[in-house]
């Protein structure tokens, strides 16, 4: 018979339930193992509880199904009963005193000792529903603690990935969070970096074998195994690159798999950028820019790689922080993240189409080659402003150039320069006019997009109308101004 499947619920230490003074439970038989956990509570008076157990439960019974108190000490009834609970995967047995039995039958105590099943005495004043409620309360507390632990680990790993020496830092943080050992394996299967506490018993070969199994299967994870009392797990870092993450820990705690998976995603991004030709070219371009080269000089290093510029702001806070920015970059699949004045900017390869991200408002540019990235940056900023004004989670910049293409670019820029000269010296006026026109003259939505009061918008638009000496209620005027503002010369410089 196969082992019973334990329900996917956070386990509760049996000792924590026994520590509840309001229940007054008492262990009277079976092993006193601090590692004993339960996954729920189930009350049943069935003679054979096996069909009704999933595994891991605390079974509660008043003994109504058992022989009477006089016959309870004879025969094999309780031995058969306990053996079926153990076969079903029951974690412990709670026996309620009264109204059937005044004390726990001695034969039941002996059977629990013989089969290694913890036996709890439930006093008359404690109801089974009260015990079940206490179990669920402890489970809820365990779930909350698990979620908090995972969240803190995610933030710590993201911070490590965005700092100096990101690969060793991520391995160290992962090893600390799982209380074990983390190893990064290269494409040839050899360890290239390690961090944490090496287990006492050698697990190098079992962990390496697990990584080889992972590579042979081509799966995202090779699953879990145990060697020398140590829990092992392996994760592939991206498709086809051959890098893998191995984790060894003395025990598997709730949330460990999620934490290791986050580390695997971050390491996948880091190893991909570090060892890929594209990542090397980007690093070289960045170094040359820092040393004084112009964007035109470094553009050949980046080739014709088209990217989408993403501007993002958090929905529920005034500004993003570095940890949140790194996490967003990881979610979008790019380590090229910048944080300035609360706005997160991410450069995402055009092949990875960014989608909405929970908790964020995003503005996306059109795909652009390196030479056009500055213009794409402005597109993303405008798309973000529109997304915030319309309360949309994501807005993509839509470039429609059919009419603009009828005019030579030089002529269009000269016309825009001449038309907008009266307001060009005041960037706030130009940006307000652009936002107001893009939002169809909505005062409220323009105020939201710019982060100012609606009266400020009204004052600025009135000032624009006075300086331009035109009627901004005229649709022809609005159209001409909008075309002018779309030209590079129409931006404030």
Buried (B, 14 or more C-beta within 10 A) or exposed (E): EEEBEBEEBBBBBBBBBBEBEEBEBEBBBBEEEEEBBBBBBBBBEBEEBBEEBBBBBBBBBBBEBBBEEEEBEEEEBBBEBBBBBBBBBBBBBBBBBEEBBEEBBEBBBBBBBBBEBBBBBBEEEBBBEBBBEBBEEBBEEBBEEBBEBBEEBBBBBBBBBBEEEBBBBBBBBBBBBBEBBBBBBBBEEEBEBBBBEBBEEEBBEBBBBBBBBBBEEEEEBBEBBEBEEBBBBBBBBBEEBBBBBBBBBBEBBBBBBBBBBBBBBBBBBBBBBBBEEEBEBBEEBEEBEEEEEEBEEBBEBBEEBBBBBBBBBBEEEEEBBBBBBBBBBBBBBBBBBEBEEEBBBBBBBEEEEBEEBEEBBBBBBBBBBBEBBEBBBBBBBBBBBBBBBBEBBBBBBEEEEEEEEEEEEEEBBEBBBEBBEBBBEBEBBBBBBBBBBBBEEBBEBBBBBBEBEBEBBBEBBEBBBEBBEBEBEEEEBBEBBBBBBBBBBBBBE
